[in-house]
Amino acid sequence: MSPQDVLPFPPTPSASIAGRTMQESVYESRVQPRRLPEGAPNILIVLIDDAGPGLPSTFGGEVRTDTLTRVHSGGIGFNRFHTTAMCSPSRASFLTGRNHHRIGNGQIAELANDWDGYAGEIPKSSALAADVLRNYGYATAAFGKWHNTPAIETTAAGPFHNWPTGVGFEYFYGFLAGEASQYEPNLVRNTTSVLPPRSAEEGYHLSEDLADDAIGWLHRHSALQPDKPFYMYWASGCLHGPHHVMKEWADKYAGKFDDGWDAYRERVYHRAKEMGWIPENAQLTPRDAALSAWADVPEDERPFQRRLMEVAAGFAEHVDVQVGRIVDEIEAMGYGDNTLMFYIWGDNGSSGEGQNGTISELLAQNGIPTTTDMHVKALDELGGLDALGSPKTDNQYHAGWAWAGSTPYKGMKLLASHLGGTRNPMVVRWPARIAPDATPRSQFHHCNDLVPTIYEVLGITPPRVVNGIPQDPIDGVSLAYTFDDPTAQGRLHTQYFEILGSRAIYHDGWMASAFGPRAPWVPGMPPGIREWTPDQDVWELYDLDHDWSQANDLADQMPDKLAQMREMFAMEAARNSVYPIGGGLWVPFMHPELRISTPYREWDFTGDITRMPEFCAPALGNRANTVTIEAQVPDRANGVLYALGSGSGGLTCYVDDGYLCYEYNLFIVMRTKIRSAERVPAGRATIEVETAYAEPRPGGPLDITVKVDGVGFASGRVPVSAPLLFTANDCLDIGTCLGSPVALDYYDRAPFPFNGHIEKVNVRYTS
């Protein structure tokens, strides 16, 4: 196949010859040229979220992953495959074949900033493989977590050029943000916001819904365009927080983790060796001094910590079963033999963002300190430990379990310096082309290698121009050379890593690493973070060819080699727009006031506005503001006037039997409830909710005043506010609460629509 430097392909000219009349003309149907080689495979990419190598039973872990095992048994596995250590960066790299900073994804999309490497938008000069394959004749579809659209562009108004359907996918069903409730997600189909097809009480779960929709798309594909191969990207919201799964799945693991994370690591380490997944000389790295040992956990807190892991394990097994349903359908439809499947267990390592174990995982992102006792006491109101994994909590396990899930490595998610954050198992199956082989592929590879692998398999030359825009070079190296030869010499020689100041450089078997300014498992603001510079960091040096898990630091013994590696990192950083080092820290730790938000200071809404993503909505919970509602109120009215956020954190104003109510739900652990002493009179009313800082500082207390027709009806003080945001994926709703119910008091009545009529709502910032 000849190289095609410019996409899209030019139109196919007519094969007919037009004369002056139809009688003088020659008619012949034009034949569209074939762009793909005969027998081009279908392609399926499955990406699990926040899942470390020490979890799946396929490789020695204790979470049952029958589908992963089945795909591995029918294909090959890669035990030195690497990600970036963070969600959006890995996904951008997977989908484009470029390094994450080069394409503006040095940080998650929601915390982007103005530096090129951290801008949060994939440039059109780095077209996704989906766009290229679509031009060549593939049917393309994406499902699940996206997390590569600028947060400010995620409303129903778009713009849509950075949504999946704007970058090469002909169909998308899933969520645009970095995480979602598995029971009440804010979903998108193509460019339209949609509600889940049923409620949690009716058995809804997002992982199952994503599998259902993918299977439905396969059926339509087979019926409507069977001559085309398909390219499907299926990216679950599991195992990212919140850890949501039905009780029966969590109960499968009851008692299995009773001896804690230290013992778990020992078991998995030995089993992974016995299975040949890690080499015999691999060492089990020690626990960081700042991370609690299981023996340090008080006996009365252990049931909470155990149950968190049981829920996570059930959640992970459940998503693997959903992947199995898709694989089953592909095989039943006759596609199995010629489908090239990449099953990647994690876009980064296991996440320690649950820190000390939490019932509301965005507490950590907001830097709000809590105690385990606060979480356990809040659970009592929700039904005790059985509420973990349910719609009433947004739980995530203790960072000790994330460390266990990263066995045998030191790190976890957000640490680009150590392999626990970046080394993720990948299995590849293609029965028509790859013979099953249990020998692990141990060549060093990276997530930017998937795209060039696909291009090599299909004989596609990366285009120089796509949609009129000159293209950046592909950074990845095809790993197709390993398909038939497990001992082939590795072809990826150099790869840098950087996330939040944590960084590393790999070159020909060596890795130099700098831990960076923060340990993700330590709650609160890292001391000295505002004054930190990369010059303060101590670098480590590892001979990875002889030290599988970064157990032996050679920096003191080989200063010249370390200096050489550091210089190489500096060059790669300059070439890939990594500077300033730690640029991803700018918003979340140094300038939270610069978090992405709309440019507006005042809004006028009609009463039917719903599903406005929180990042694009008025910041009602952490800006001084006044909400003014013009409404027709029935006698003894009921229903939500507005709600922002979710049951795991948010605020709401509603009417209950005529009484005006306000609740500020600080991530479940603290609820401020304000209720009027009198009912709102029936008839036309102007309701005002005034929010003012009692102390002008992020997270400071808020004074709330509720008025009806200018008369004070209720007031109260919120002692602690959320400095950053309530949710990653929930929304502002007016006149109803369509997502997760913010207030427990109307949980059983959700979505609890207002039974009057809201004429208009004005929101304005007052400072």
DOVEX-271035 format. One line per 5 residues: their letters; for each residue x, y, z of C-alpha. Coordinates in steps of 0.1 Angstrom, whole numbers, plus 5000, padded with zeros to 4 digits. Each point is the difference from the previous one (the first is absolute). Layout:
// residues N
a	X:Y:Z | ...
***
This chain:
// residues 767
mspqd	5000:5000:5000 | 5015:5034:4990 | 5004:5026:5027 | 4972:5025:5004 | 5016:5032:5013
vlpfp	4968:5021:5000 | 4967:4992:5016 | 4971:4999:4992 | 5003:4982:4968 | 4989:5020:4969
ptpsa	4966:4991:4986 | 4998:4971:4976 | 4994:5014:4965 | 4971:4988:4980 | 5006:4970:4977
siagr	4973:5012:4976 | 5005:5022:4969 | 4975:5028:4997 | 4990:5009:4965 | 4976:5028:4988
tmqes	4971:4976:5004 | 4994:4969:5021 | 4999:4980:4967 | 5035:5013:4992 | 5013:4993:5035
vyesr	5017:4969:5014 | 4989:4990:5035 | 5021:4979:5023 | 4998:4999:5038 | 5030:5013:5017
vqprr	5019:4976:5022 | 5013:5012:5033 | 5037:4990:5003 | 5008:4977:5028 | 5022:5018:5026
lpega	5007:4970:5023 | 5018:4967:4994 | 4979:4970:4994 | 4989:4985:5033 | 5007:5031:5021
pnili	4992:4991:5036 | 4973:5014:5022 | 5017:5019:5029 | 4988:5000:5036 | 5018:5020:5027
vlidd	4988:4993:5036 | 5014:5024:5026 | 4994:4995:5037 | 5004:5030:5023 | 5022:5005:5030
agpgl	5009:4963:5002 | 5034:4988:5011 | 5019:4968:4990 | 4996:4983:5033 | 4963:4997:4998
pstfg	4990:4976:4972 | 5000:4963:5007 | 5014:4996:4964 | 5034:5012:5013 | 5000:4989:5036
gevrt	4975:5023:5017 | 4969:4991:5019 | 4974:5018:4979 | 4983:4975:4977 | 5005:5010:4964
dtltr	4989:4971:4979 | 4996:5021:4968 | 5035:5014:5003 | 5013:4965:5005 | 4981:4987:4971
vhsgg	5013:5027:4976 | 5035:4995:5013 | 4998:4962:4995 | 4989:5005:4964 | 5027:5026:4993
igfnr	5031:5015:5016 | 5008:5023:5030 | 5022:5030:5006 | 5015:5003:5035 | 5021:5032:4993
fhtta	4973:5021:4984 | 4997:5036:5014 | 4975:5028:5004 | 5005:5036:5011 | 4988:4996:5036
mcsps	4969:5021:4994 | 4966:4998:4983 | 4997:5026:4973 | 5037:4999:4991 | 5000:4963:4994
rasfl	4968:5000:4980 | 5012:5028:4978 | 5032:4981:4994 | 4982:4967:4993 | 4977:5016:4974
tgrnh	5025:5021:4981 | 5034:4982:5003 | 5017:5032:5014 | 5015:5009:5033 | 4976:5016:5024
hrign	5015:5034:5005 | 5007:5004:4963 | 4962:4999:4995 | 4991:5022:5030 | 4991:4973:5024
gqiae	5025:5002:5028 | 4971:5003:5024 | 4964:4989:5002 | 4977:5020:4978 | 4981:5017:5029
landw	5032:5014:5015 | 5016:5013:4968 | 5019:5033:4998 | 5015:5023:4974 | 5034:4983:4995
dgyag	5001:4980:4967 | 5008:4967:5017 | 4970:5003:5024 | 4974:5017:4979 | 4975:4971:5002
eipks	4992:4999:4962 | 5014:4975:4975 | 5011:5022:4971 | 4986:4993:4965 | 5037:4995:4990
salaa	4998:4966:5018 | 4971:4982:4984 | 4986:4971:5019 | 5003:4965:4985 | 4962:5000:4998
dvlrn	5000:5028:4975 | 5027:4983:4979 | 4983:4966:5000 | 4966:5016:4993 | 5015:5015:4968
ygyat	5014:4966:4990 | 4966:4984:5003 | 4996:4989:5037 | 4967:5004:5019 | 5011:5017:5032
aafgk	4983:5001:5035 | 5010:5009:5035 | 4983:4991:5033 | 5005:5010:5036 | 5024:5024:5015
whntp	5014:5027:4977 | 5018:5026:5021 | 5016:5017:4970 | 4977:5029:4994 | 5007:5034:5016
aiett	4977:5002:5030 | 4985:5034:4990 | 4988:4984:4967 | 4979:4972:5015 | 4966:5017:5001
aagpf	4971:4992:4977 | 5010:5031:4980 | 5035:4986:4991 | 5020:5009:4981 | 5003:4964:4989
hnwpt	5033:5000:4980 | 5018:4985:5030 | 4973:4974:5008 | 5006:4964:4989 | 4978:5005:4969
gvgfe	5020:5030:4991 | 5034:4982:4999 | 4993:4969:4980 | 4974:4979:5019 | 4968:4996:4981
yfygf	4981:4990:5032 | 5005:5006:5037 | 4982:4990:5031 | 5014:5007:5034 | 5011:5029:5021
lagea	5024:5029:4992 | 5014:5005:5035 | 5027:4982:5019 | 4976:4979:5022 | 4963:4994:5004
sqyep	4976:4984:5024 | 4994:4965:4988 | 4964:5003:5010 | 4990:5036:4989 | 5026:5011:4974
nlvrn	4997:5031:4979 | 5000:4983:4966 | 5004:5011:4964 | 4990:4983:4968 | 5019:5016:4971
ttsvl	4994:5037:5009 | 4968:4996:5020 | 4997:4998:5037 | 4979:4969:5010 | 4988:4985:5032
pprsa	5008:4964:5010 | 4974:4976:4986 | 4989:4989:5035 | 5007:5008:5036 | 5023:4983:5025
eegyh	4969:4985:5017 | 4991:4985:4967 | 5034:4984:4997 | 5020:5026:4981 | 5038:4999:5000
lsedl	5022:5020:4976 | 5024:4972:4991 | 4971:4978:4990 | 4984:5029:4980 | 5032:5006:4981
addai	5003:4963:4991 | 4963:5000:4989 | 5005:5030:4978 | 5032:4987:4985 | 4982:4967:4991
gwlhr	4971:5019:4986 | 5024:5020:4978 | 5016:4968:4988 | 4966:4987:4990 | 4992:5032:4980
hsalq	5035:4999:4985 | 4995:4964:4988 | 4965:5008:4986 | 5008:5034:4983 | 5037:4999:4989
pdkpf	5013:4964:5002 | 5026:5007:4973 | 5019:5024:5023 | 5024:4989:5028 | 4994:5017:5033
ymywa	5022:5019:5025 | 4985:5000:5035 | 5014:5017:5030 | 4984:4988:5032 | 5012:5019:5031
sgclh	4983:4992:5033 | 4995:5023:5029 | 5012:4971:5022 | 5023:4999:5021 | 5000:5037:5004
gphhv	4982:5014:5030 | 4973:5000:5010 | 5001:4962:5006 | 4964:4991:4993 | 4988:4964:4996
mkewa	4970:4980:5012 | 5003:4984:5034 | 5000:4964:4987 | 5032:5007:4980 | 5018:5015:5030
dkyag	4988:4971:5022 | 5019:4976:4978 | 5031:5013:5016 | 4988:5000:5036 | 5029:4991:5023
kfddg	5025:4997:4972 | 5020:5031:5010 | 4998:4997:5038 | 5038:4998:5005 | 5006:5034:4983
wdayr	5020:5015:4972 | 5035:4989:5011 | 4991:4964:5000 | 4981:5003:4967 | 5032:5013:4984
ervyh	5020:4971:5012 | 4976:4975:4986 | 4996:5017:4966 | 5038:5005:4997 | 5007:4963:5004
rakem	4971:4989:4978 | 5010:5024:4972 | 5035:4983:5001 | 4985:4965:4999 | 4979:5009:4970
gwipe	5031:5014:4982 | 4984:5035:4997 | 5029:5017:5018 | 5036:4985:4999 | 5014:4979:5028
naqlt	5025:5027:5010 | 4973:5027:5004 | 5000:5015:5035 | 4970:5011:5020 | 5005:5037:5008
prdaa	4994:5013:5035 | 4971:5022:5011 | 5006:5037:5001 | 5004:5013:5036 | 4971:5025:4995
lsawa	4976:4972:4991 | 4984:4981:5028 | 5007:4964:5007 | 4970:4978:5006 | 5012:4994:5035
dvped	4996:5038:5006 | 4963:4999:4992 | 4980:5000:5033 | 4980:4968:5004 | 4967:5018:5000
erpfq	5007:5017:4967 | 5010:4968:4982 | 4965:4988:4990 | 4996:5033:4981 | 5033:4997:4983
rrlme	4994:4963:4991 | 4966:5007:4986 | 5013:5028:4978 | 5023:4975:4983 | 4973:4974:4997
vaagf	4979:5025:4982 | 5029:5010:4977 | 5007:4963:4992 | 4964:4993:4992 | 4999:5031:4978
aehvd	5031:4989:4981 | 4987:4964:4995 | 4966:5014:4988 | 5016:5022:4973 | 5021:4971:4987
vqvgr	4968:4980:4997 | 4985:5028:4979 | 5031:4999:4977 | 4993:4963:4997 | 4965:5007:4988
ivdei	5014:5021:4971 | 5026:4974:4991 | 4973:4973:5001 | 4979:5020:4976 | 5029:5007:4976
eamgy	5006:4963:4998 | 4963:4991:4997 | 4998:5024:4970 | 5029:4984:4982 | 5025:5028:5006
gdntl	5021:4982:5026 | 5027:4986:4978 | 5008:5032:4982 | 4997:5025:5029 | 5032:5015:5013
mfyiw	4993:5006:5037 | 5021:5020:5024 | 4989:4996:5036 | 5018:5024:5022 | 4997:4997:5038
gdngs	5003:5036:5011 | 5006:5034:4985 | 5023:5005:5030 | 5007:4980:5032 | 4975:4995:5028
sgegq	4988:5033:5015 | 5010:5011:5035 | 4977:5030:4998 | 4977:4984:5025 | 5029:5008:5024
ngtis	4990:4986:5034 | 4968:4984:4987 | 4970:5022:4991 | 4962:5000:4995 | 5003:5030:4978
ellaq	5031:5000:4979 | 5001:5036:4989 | 5007:5010:5036 | 5037:4994:4991 | 4999:5021:4968
ngipt	4986:5029:5021 | 5026:4995:5026 | 4975:4997:5029 | 5015:4981:5029 | 4979:4973:5017
ttdmh	5003:4971:5023 | 4990:4964:4994 | 4977:5003:5029 | 4981:5028:4982 | 4995:4977:4970
vkald	4988:4971:5021 | 4976:5022:5020 | 4985:5015:4968 | 4995:4964:4987 | 4978:4992:5029
elggl	4974:5024:4986 | 5002:4983:4966 | 4996:4964:5012 | 5035:4991:5013 | 5027:4981:4980
dalgs	4974:4986:4976 | 4996:5035:4986 | 5035:4999:4986 | 4998:4994:4963 | 4964:5012:4999
pktdn	4986:5032:4984 | 5001:5017:5034 | 5038:5002:5002 | 5029:5008:4978 | 5025:4977:5017
qyhag	5035:4993:4991 | 5025:4977:5018 | 5030:5009:5021 | 5032:5008:4982 | 5015:4969:5016
wawag	4977:4979:4977 | 5012:5020:4970 | 5036:4992:5010 | 4990:4964:5003 | 4985:5002:4966
stpyk	5033:5012:4986 | 5019:4970:5012 | 5031:4996:4998 | 5006:5037:4993 | 5005:5030:5023
gmkll	4976:5025:4984 | 4964:5004:4989 | 4979:5024:4979 | 5014:5036:4998 | 5036:4988:5004
ashlg	5017:5001:4967 | 5033:4993:5017 | 4993:4964:5011 | 4986:4971:4980 | 4970:4994:5023
gtrnp	4986:5032:4984 | 5009:4992:4964 | 5004:4963:4995 | 4967:4984:4989 | 4994:4965:4986
mvvrw	4988:4998:4964 | 4988:4969:4981 | 4996:4998:4963 | 4979:4974:4981 | 4996:4995:4962
paria	4993:4964:4993 | 5004:5004:4962 | 5035:5013:5004 | 5015:4995:5035 | 5006:4965:5014
pdatp	4993:4997:5037 | 5032:5002:5020 | 5002:5001:5038 | 5035:5015:4999 | 4997:5036:5011
rsqfh	5012:5027:4977 | 5025:5019:5021 | 5011:5027:4975 | 4996:5035:5015 | 4969:5016:4984
hcndl	4977:5030:5005 | 4964:5009:4994 | 5010:5022:4971 | 5010:4968:4982 | 4964:4988:4993
vptiy	4993:5023:4971 | 5032:4992:4980 | 4994:4963:5007 | 4965:5003:4984 | 5014:5020:4971
evlgi	5027:4974:4994 | 4976:4971:5001 | 4978:5018:4974 | 5029:5013:4978 | 4990:5036:5007
tpprv	5026:5027:4997 | 4993:5027:5026 | 4985:5029:4980 | 5019:5033:4997 | 4968:5020:4998
vngip	4966:4993:5014 | 4970:5023:4993 | 5023:5026:4987 | 5023:5001:5031 | 5037:4988:4999
qdpid	5005:4972:5024 | 5024:4996:5029 | 5023:4969:4998 | 4989:4968:5017 | 5020:4995:5031
gvsla	4992:4963:5006 | 5017:4969:4987 | 4980:4971:4986 | 5001:4969:5022 | 4988:4977:4972
ytfdd	5036:4986:4997 | 4993:4982:5033 | 4969:4982:4988 | 5020:4970:4988 | 5032:5003:5020
ptaqg	4999:5004:5038 | 5038:5005:5001 | 5003:5026:4973 | 5023:5029:5008 | 4980:5029:5012
rlhtq	4996:5030:4977 | 4988:5027:5024 | 5033:5015:5012 | 4989:5032:5018 | 4969:5011:5018
yfeil	4994:5028:5025 | 4973:5001:5027 | 4986:5030:5019 | 4969:5006:5021 | 4996:5028:5026
gsrai	5038:5003:5004 | 5006:4963:5004 | 5022:4989:4971 | 5023:4975:4985 | 5020:4992:4969
yhdgw	5005:4966:4984 | 5028:4992:4976 | 5013:4966:4989 | 4993:4982:5032 | 5007:5028:5024
masaf	4976:5022:5019 | 5007:5032:5019 | 4972:5011:5023 | 4990:5030:5022 | 4971:4994:5023
gprap	4988:5036:4999 | 4984:5023:5026 | 4971:4979:5012 | 4990:4965:5011 | 4964:4995:4987
wvpgm	4991:4980:5030 | 5007:5028:5025 | 4969:5022:5007 | 5000:5037:4997 | 5023:5026:4984
ppgir	5035:4988:4997 | 5023:5021:5022 | 5019:5026:4981 | 4983:4992:4967 | 4997:5037:4991
ewtpd	5038:5004:5003 | 5009:4967:4985 | 5023:4999:4970 | 5013:4969:4982 | 5035:5009:5010
qdvwe	4992:4988:5035 | 4993:4965:4990 | 5023:4970:5005 | 5004:4978:4970 | 5003:4962:5001
lydld	5016:4977:4974 | 4989:4964:4991 | 5014:4973:4977 | 4966:4987:4990 | 5014:4971:4980
hdwsq	5013:4985:5032 | 4977:5018:5025 | 4964:4993:4990 | 4983:5020:5027 | 5023:5030:5007
andla	5012:4984:5032 | 5037:5010:4998 | 5008:5037:4996 | 5035:5004:4983 | 5001:5038:5001
dqmpd	5028:5003:5025 | 5020:4973:4983 | 4997:5013:4964 | 4998:5038:5001 | 5012:5004:4964
klaqm	4973:4977:4987 | 4974:5018:5020 | 5012:5034:4986 | 4998:4986:4965 | 4964:4988:5006
remfa	4990:5033:5016 | 5013:5019:4970 | 4980:4977:4977 | 4969:5008:5020 | 5007:5037:4996
meaar	5002:4996:4962 | 4968:4979:4998 | 4982:5025:5022 | 5009:5028:4978 | 4991:4981:4968
nsvyp	4966:4990:5014 | 4988:5033:5017 | 5004:4985:5035 | 5013:5033:5014 | 4993:5014:5026
igggl	5007:4968:5019 | 4969:4994:5022 | 4979:5023:4979 | 4970:4977:5008 | 5002:5012:5036
wvpfm	4992:5036:4991 | 4963:4999:5004 | 4992:4973:5026 | 5027:5009:5025 | 5013:5035:4992
hpelr	4971:5019:4985 | 4966:4982:5006 | 4983:5033:4992 | 5011:4995:4964 | 4981:4967:4996
istpy	4982:4999:4967 | 4967:5018:5002 | 4977:5020:4978 | 5008:5037:4993 | 4966:5010:5012
rewdf	4991:5018:5032 | 4962:4999:4995 | 4976:4976:4985 | 4963:5001:4990 | 4984:4965:4998
tgdit	4965:4989:4991 | 4985:4974:5023 | 5008:4970:4978 | 5038:5001:4999 | 5015:4967:5011
rmpef	5032:4980:4998 | 5024:5030:4999 | 5034:4985:5009 | 5014:5014:5033 | 5031:5013:4984
capal	4979:5022:4977 | 4973:5009:5026 | 5000:5029:5025 | 5022:4991:5029 | 4973:5002:5026
gnran	5019:4982:5027 | 5033:5020:5000 | 4992:5035:4986 | 4980:5028:5017 | 4967:5000:4980
tvtie	4963:5007:5000 | 4975:4976:4983 | 4967:5017:4993 | 4970:4977:4990 | 4968:5013:4985
aqvpd	4974:4973:5005 | 4963:4991:5003 | 4998:4981:5033 | 4971:4977:5007 | 4985:4995:5034
rangv	5023:4978:5022 | 5024:4997:4971 | 5026:4973:4995 | 5030:4995:4978 | 5035:5011:4991
lyalg	5006:5036:4990 | 5036:4994:4991 | 5027:4975:5007 | 5038:5001:4993 | 5021:4969:5004
sgsgg	4990:4966:5014 | 4994:4979:5030 | 5037:4998:5006 | 5003:5038:5002 | 4979:5029:4989
ltcyv	4973:5026:5009 | 4963:5002:4995 | 4970:5022:5006 | 4966:4984:5001 | 4965:5002:5014
ddgyl	4987:4973:5023 | 4963:5002:5009 | 5002:5037:4994 | 5031:5006:5022 | 5030:5015:4983
cyeyn	5031:4978:5005 | 5037:5005:4992 | 5027:4973:5004 | 5038:5003:4995 | 5013:4964:4998
lfivm	5037:5001:5007 | 5010:4966:4986 | 4976:4980:5022 | 5021:5005:5032 | 4984:5034:5008
rtkir	4965:5012:4991 | 4987:5035:5007 | 4962:5001:4999 | 4980:5031:5001 | 4961:4999:5001
saerv	4976:5029:5002 | 4976:5003:5030 | 4971:5009:4977 | 4986:4987:4968 | 5005:5019:4968
pagra	4966:5017:4992 | 4983:4987:4969 | 5001:5022:4970 | 5027:5019:4981 | 5032:5003:5021
tieve	5035:5013:4997 | 5024:4977:5019 | 5036:5011:5006 | 5029:4980:5013 | 5029:5021:5010
tayae	5035:4984:5006 | 5028:5021:5016 | 5033:4990:5014 | 5002:5005:5038 | 5038:4998:4995
prpgg	5015:5009:4966 | 5021:4969:4994 | 4996:4968:4979 | 4981:4975:5020 | 4989:5026:5025
pldit	4966:5001:5017 | 4970:5013:4980 | 4970:5019:5013 | 4967:4991:4983 | 4970:5022:5000
vkvdg	4967:4989:4984 | 4973:5026:4992 | 4965:5000:4986 | 4988:5032:4984 | 5027:5019:5018
vgfas	4992:4986:5035 | 5025:4978:5018 | 4987:4965:5002 | 5030:4980:5013 | 5037:5003:5005
grvpv	5030:4980:5011 | 5037:4995:4998 | 5019:4973:4980 | 5031:4995:5022 | 5022:4986:4972
sapll	4996:5004:4963 | 5015:4982:4970 | 5029:5020:4986 | 5002:4983:4966 | 4968:4983:4989
ftand	4974:4974:5011 | 5002:4975:4972 | 5018:4991:4968 | 4970:4990:4979 | 4967:5011:5016
cldig	4981:5031:4992 | 4978:5030:5008 | 4963:4993:4996 | 4972:5025:5004 | 4966:4988:5011
tclgs	5011:4964:5006 | 5030:4979:5011 | 5007:4976:4971 | 5033:4987:5012 | 5010:4986:5033
pvald	4976:5015:5027 | 5020:5027:5019 | 4978:4998:5031 | 4992:4968:5018 | 4967:5016:5010
yydra	4986:4996:4965 | 5021:4969:4990 | 4969:4978:4998 | 4981:5026:4981 | 5027:5008:4974
pfpfn	5001:5016:4975 | 4974:5019:5021 | 4989:5025:4973 | 4985:5033:5012 | 4962:4998:4998
ghiek	4996:5037:4993 | 5014:5020:4971 | 5034:5017:4999 | 4998:5030:4976 | 5036:5010:5002
vnvry	5032:4998:5021 | 5026:5027:5002 | 5035:4991:5015 | 5026:5027:5006 | 5033:5001:5018
ts	5000:5027:5027 | 5038:5002:5004
***
